[in-house]
Amino acid sequence: MPSTDEIVVAPGEDDLFGQLRPYLRRCYDSRRTAWHIGQRRLLDYLLVYIADGQGMFELDGVRCDMQPGDLFWVPPDTLHAMRGHAPSMRCPYMHFDLIYQRPRSHWNFHIPDGVIDLRPWRSLLHPPVNHPAIVALRGRIRGHTNSAVGDLIIRASHEMSARGPHTLLHASGMLLQIIALLLRGTWWREHGTQVRPESLARAATMMRDQCDRDISIEQACEIAGLSASQFRSLFGRHFGCSPRQYLRRARIDKARQLMEESSITFTRIAEQCGFATVHSFSRAFRAVTGQSPRQYRHRG
């Protein structure tokens, strides 16, 4: 294992860092009933996270099931289709450019299914990114960083909907984190560690799914099969935050969803999201989002 003061640089990372200038075009988090998007091609990249529900995904004629925890990466000008099964599905997604270019990047319209000839909009098509690490991101992605990526997509969608100061800059920064997490997951799978990342992912999933409970660090360590010090160190390395920060974000994300999908009181939301009091919920919400729960619900 590298020493704590050593930065691990993956092959080609310096070159990739010089290329990427992420630009987040659209980002949404919503629950929908049975839905279908027929075959189409896009001008930009698409990333979809399956938070819950099931469906079907097709890329270049190859079909696979969509299951909770899956990520789907669709490069520009790639034939694809998707379907969500009843009764409902939550699949936050984002459309983005990896390389921002003025004026090419300045468009924002929906491409419906059935559009497979992009020649009328060829000037808006995202240029090729030939870096091997990016080319390898295609179709379904299953890795230990998926849940962390899904959390960031959800947070970015909330940031875009809130339209606060420097929203686009903040959300595009989250997109850069997402790319780093996906590439980090690939790097760990290829190089391996003495601790399997899947054990950390199981602990993170438990923290997210049971965020309404009083979860202790000992419970998470037991699921991961690690000591407390090992767990904190490796969790931060894999997810980019401490376990406590991850749990707080999970609770705030659940609170946002409750505010968007219901009209229950803030006291009930605090109870259902694992906060001791409505005041502690309000403080944590403002610390994460930069606004009070009341302001968020009013804007929503």
RACORNOR-V778982 format. One record per pair of residues at least 4 apart in sequence whose ideal C-beta (glycine too) atoms are under 8 Angstrom apart, sorted by the first residue. I is the first residue (numbers start at 0). J is the second residue. D is the distance in whole Angstrom. If there is no record, write none. Layout:
BEGIN
i->{I,I}
j->{J,J}
d->{D,D}
END
This chain:
BEGIN
i->{0,0,1,1,8,8,9,9,9,11,11,11,11,12,13,14,14,15,15,15,15,15,18,18,18,18,19,19,19,19,20,20,20,20,21,21,21,21,21,21,21,21,22,22,22,22,22,22,23,23,23,23,23,23,23,23,23,23,24,24,24,24,24,24,24,25,25,25,25,26,26,26,26,26,26,26,26,26,26,27,27,27,27,28,28,28,28,28,28,28,29,29,30,30,30,30,31,31,31,31,31,32,32,32,32,32,33,33,33,33,33,34,34,34,35,35,35,35,36,36,36,36,37,37,37,38,38,38,38,38,38,38,39,39,39,39,39,39,39,39,39,40,40,40,40,40,40,40,40,40,40,41,41,41,41,41,41,41,41,42,42,42,42,42,42,42,42,42,43,43,43,43,43,44,44,44,44,44,44,44,44,44,45,45,45,45,45,45,45,46,46,46,46,46,46,46,46,46,46,47,47,47,47,47,47,47,48,48,48,48,48,48,48,48,48,48,49,49,49,49,49,49,49,49,49,49,49,49,50,50,50,50,50,50,51,51,51,52,52,52,52,52,52,52,52,53,53,53,53,53,53,53,54,54,54,54,54,54,54,54,55,55,55,55,55,55,55,56,56,56,56,56,56,56,56,56,56,56,57,57,57,57,57,57,58,58,58,58,58,58,58,59,59,59,60,61,63,63,65,65,65,65,65,68,68,68,68,68,69,69,69,69,70,70,70,70,70,70,70,70,71,71,71,71,72,72,72,72,72,73,73,73,74,74,75,75,76,76,77,78,80,83,83,83,84,91,91,91,91,92,93,93,93,93,95,95,96,96,96,97,97,97,97,98,98,98,99,100,100,101,103,103,106,110,117,117,120,128,128,129,129,130,131,132,132,132,135,136,136,136,140,140,140,141,142,142,142,142,142,143,143,143,143,143,143,143,144,144,144,144,144,144,144,144,144,145,145,145,146,146,146,146,146,147,147,147,147,147,147,147,148,148,148,148,149,150,150,150,150,150,150,151,151,151,151,151,152,152,153,153,153,154,154,154,154,155,155,155,155,155,156,157,157,157,157,158,158,158,158,158,159,159,160,160,161,161,161,161,161,162,162,163,163,163,165,166,167,168,169,170,171,172,173,174,175,176,176,177,178,179,179,180,180,180,181,182,183,183,184,184,185,186,187,187,187,187,188,192,194,194,194,194,194,196,196,197,198,198,198,198,198,199,199,199,199,199,199,199,200,201,201,201,202,202,202,202,202,202,202,202,203,203,203,203,204,205,205,205,205,205,206,206,206,206,206,206,206,207,207,209,210,210,210,210,210,210,210,211,211,211,211,211,211,212,213,214,214,214,214,215,216,216,216,216,216,216,217,217,218,219,219,219,220,220,220,220,220,223,223,225,225,225,226,227,228,229,230,230,231,231,231,232,233,234,234,234,234,235,235,235,238,240,240,240,241,242,243,244,245,246,247,247,247,248,248,249,250,250,250,250,250,251,251,251,251,251,251,252,253,253,253,254,254,254,254,254,254,254,255,255,255,256,257,257,257,257,257,258,258,258,258,258,259,263,263,264,265,265,265,265,265,265,266,266,267,268,268,268,269,269,269,269,269,269,270,272,274,274,274,275,276,277,278,279,280,280,281,281,281,282,283,284,284,284,284,284,285,285,285,288,290,290,290,291,292,293,294,295}
j->{192,193,5,7,12,13,132,182,186,15,130,131,132,16,17,18,130,19,130,132,133,182,97,98,128,130,97,98,175,178,96,97,98,99,95,96,97,99,171,174,175,178,95,96,99,104,171,174,93,94,95,155,159,167,170,171,173,174,43,93,94,95,96,104,107,93,94,107,159,91,92,93,94,152,155,156,158,159,170,91,92,93,156,89,91,152,153,156,157,256,89,91,87,88,89,260,83,87,88,89,90,83,85,86,87,88,83,84,85,86,87,82,83,88,81,82,83,112,80,81,82,112,80,112,113,57,78,79,80,112,113,115,78,79,80,110,111,112,113,114,115,75,76,77,78,79,110,114,115,116,117,45,73,75,76,77,79,94,110,75,76,106,110,117,120,123,124,125,75,94,95,96,125,72,73,74,75,94,95,96,97,125,71,72,73,79,92,93,94,70,71,72,73,92,93,95,148,152,177,70,71,73,81,90,91,92,69,70,90,91,92,145,148,149,152,153,53,54,65,66,67,68,69,70,71,88,89,90,67,89,90,91,149,153,67,88,89,65,67,83,84,87,88,89,90,64,65,66,67,83,84,88,64,65,81,82,83,84,88,90,62,63,64,65,81,82,84,62,63,64,65,71,79,80,81,82,138,139,61,62,63,79,80,81,71,73,77,78,79,137,138,77,78,79,78,138,138,139,69,71,81,83,90,141,145,146,149,204,139,140,141,145,139,140,141,142,145,148,149,181,81,138,139,140,136,137,138,140,181,77,79,138,136,137,124,125,117,124,137,115,112,87,88,90,88,149,152,153,156,152,152,155,156,174,171,174,100,104,125,125,128,133,178,125,126,128,104,104,126,105,122,123,123,114,121,124,124,133,134,133,134,134,135,136,182,185,185,140,181,185,145,181,184,145,181,184,185,188,196,184,187,196,197,199,200,237,148,180,181,183,184,196,200,237,238,149,184,200,150,200,203,204,207,151,180,203,237,238,239,245,152,177,180,181,153,154,207,245,248,249,252,155,173,176,177,180,156,177,157,252,255,158,173,248,252,159,170,173,174,177,160,161,252,255,288,163,166,169,170,173,166,170,298,299,166,288,290,295,298,166,298,169,289,290,169,170,171,172,173,174,175,176,177,178,179,180,239,181,182,183,239,184,238,239,185,186,187,237,188,196,189,190,191,192,196,237,196,196,198,199,225,229,233,200,237,201,202,222,223,224,225,203,223,230,233,234,237,238,204,205,222,223,206,219,220,222,223,230,234,242,207,234,238,245,208,209,214,218,219,222,210,214,219,242,245,246,249,245,249,214,214,246,249,250,253,272,273,250,253,270,271,272,273,273,273,218,219,246,273,219,220,227,230,231,242,243,221,227,222,223,230,242,224,225,226,227,230,230,234,229,230,233,230,231,232,233,234,242,235,241,242,236,237,238,241,242,245,239,240,241,245,244,245,248,245,246,247,248,249,250,251,283,287,252,287,253,254,272,273,274,283,255,272,283,284,287,288,256,257,271,272,258,268,269,272,280,284,292,259,288,295,260,261,263,268,271,272,268,292,295,296,299,299,267,268,268,269,277,280,281,292,293,270,277,271,272,280,292,274,275,276,277,279,280,274,280,279,280,283,279,280,281,282,283,284,292,285,291,292,286,287,288,290,291,292,295,289,290,291,295,294,295,298,295,296,297,298,299}
d->{8,7,4,6,5,7,8,7,5,6,6,7,7,6,7,7,7,6,5,6,7,8,8,7,7,7,6,7,7,7,8,8,5,4,6,7,6,7,5,4,5,7,6,4,4,5,6,8,6,8,5,6,7,7,5,5,8,5,6,8,5,6,7,8,6,7,4,7,8,8,7,4,8,7,5,4,8,5,7,7,6,8,5,7,4,7,5,4,7,8,7,8,5,7,5,7,6,7,6,8,8,8,7,7,5,8,6,6,4,8,8,7,5,7,7,5,7,8,6,5,7,5,6,3,6,8,6,7,5,6,7,6,8,7,7,6,7,5,6,5,6,8,5,6,6,8,8,7,5,8,6,6,7,6,7,7,8,7,6,6,8,8,7,6,6,5,5,6,6,5,6,6,5,7,7,6,6,7,5,7,6,7,8,8,4,8,7,7,6,7,7,6,8,6,5,7,8,7,7,7,4,8,7,6,8,4,8,6,7,5,7,7,7,4,5,8,8,7,5,6,5,7,5,8,8,7,8,5,7,4,7,6,6,8,5,7,5,8,7,6,7,6,3,6,7,7,6,6,8,8,5,7,8,4,6,5,4,5,6,8,6,8,6,6,7,4,8,7,6,8,5,5,7,8,5,8,8,7,7,5,8,6,4,7,8,7,7,7,5,7,5,7,6,8,7,7,8,6,6,7,7,8,8,7,5,7,8,8,6,7,6,7,7,4,8,8,5,6,7,8,8,7,6,7,5,6,7,6,8,6,5,8,8,6,6,4,6,6,8,6,7,8,4,7,7,7,5,5,6,7,6,6,7,7,8,6,8,5,6,7,5,7,7,7,6,7,5,5,8,7,7,6,5,5,6,6,7,5,7,8,7,7,6,7,5,7,7,7,6,8,7,7,8,7,8,4,7,7,8,6,7,4,5,6,4,7,6,4,6,6,4,8,8,7,8,6,8,8,6,6,5,6,6,7,5,7,8,5,7,8,7,5,5,6,6,6,7,8,6,7,6,6,5,6,5,7,6,7,7,5,8,6,6,7,7,6,5,4,7,8,6,6,8,6,7,7,6,6,5,7,6,5,8,7,7,7,7,7,6,5,8,8,6,7,6,6,6,7,7,7,7,7,6,7,7,6,7,6,6,6,8,6,8,7,7,6,6,7,6,7,6,6,7,6,5,8,8,7,7,8,7,7,6,6,6,6,7,7,5,6,7,6,6,8,6,6,5,8,6,7,5,7,6,4,8,5,4,7,7,8,6,8,7,6,6,6,8,7,7,6,6,6,6,7,6,5,6,8,4,6,7,6,4,5,6,7,5,8,7,8,6,6,5,6,7,6,7,6,8,8,6,6,7,8,6,8,6,7,7,6,6,6,8,5,7,5,5,5,8,4,4,7,7,6,6,6,6,7,6,7,6,7,6,6,7,5,7,7,7,6,6,4,5,7,7,6,6,6,6,7,6,6,7,6,6,7,6,4,5,7,7,6,8,6,6,5,7,7,6,7,5,6,5,8,5,7,6,7,6,8,7,6,6,7,5,7,7,7,7,6,5,6,6,4,6,7,6,5,7,7,5,8,7,5,6,6,7,7,4,8,7,5,7,4,7,7,5,4,7,5,7,6,7,6,6,7,6,6,6,6,6,6,8,7,5,7,7,6,6,6,4,5,8,7,6,6,6,6}
END
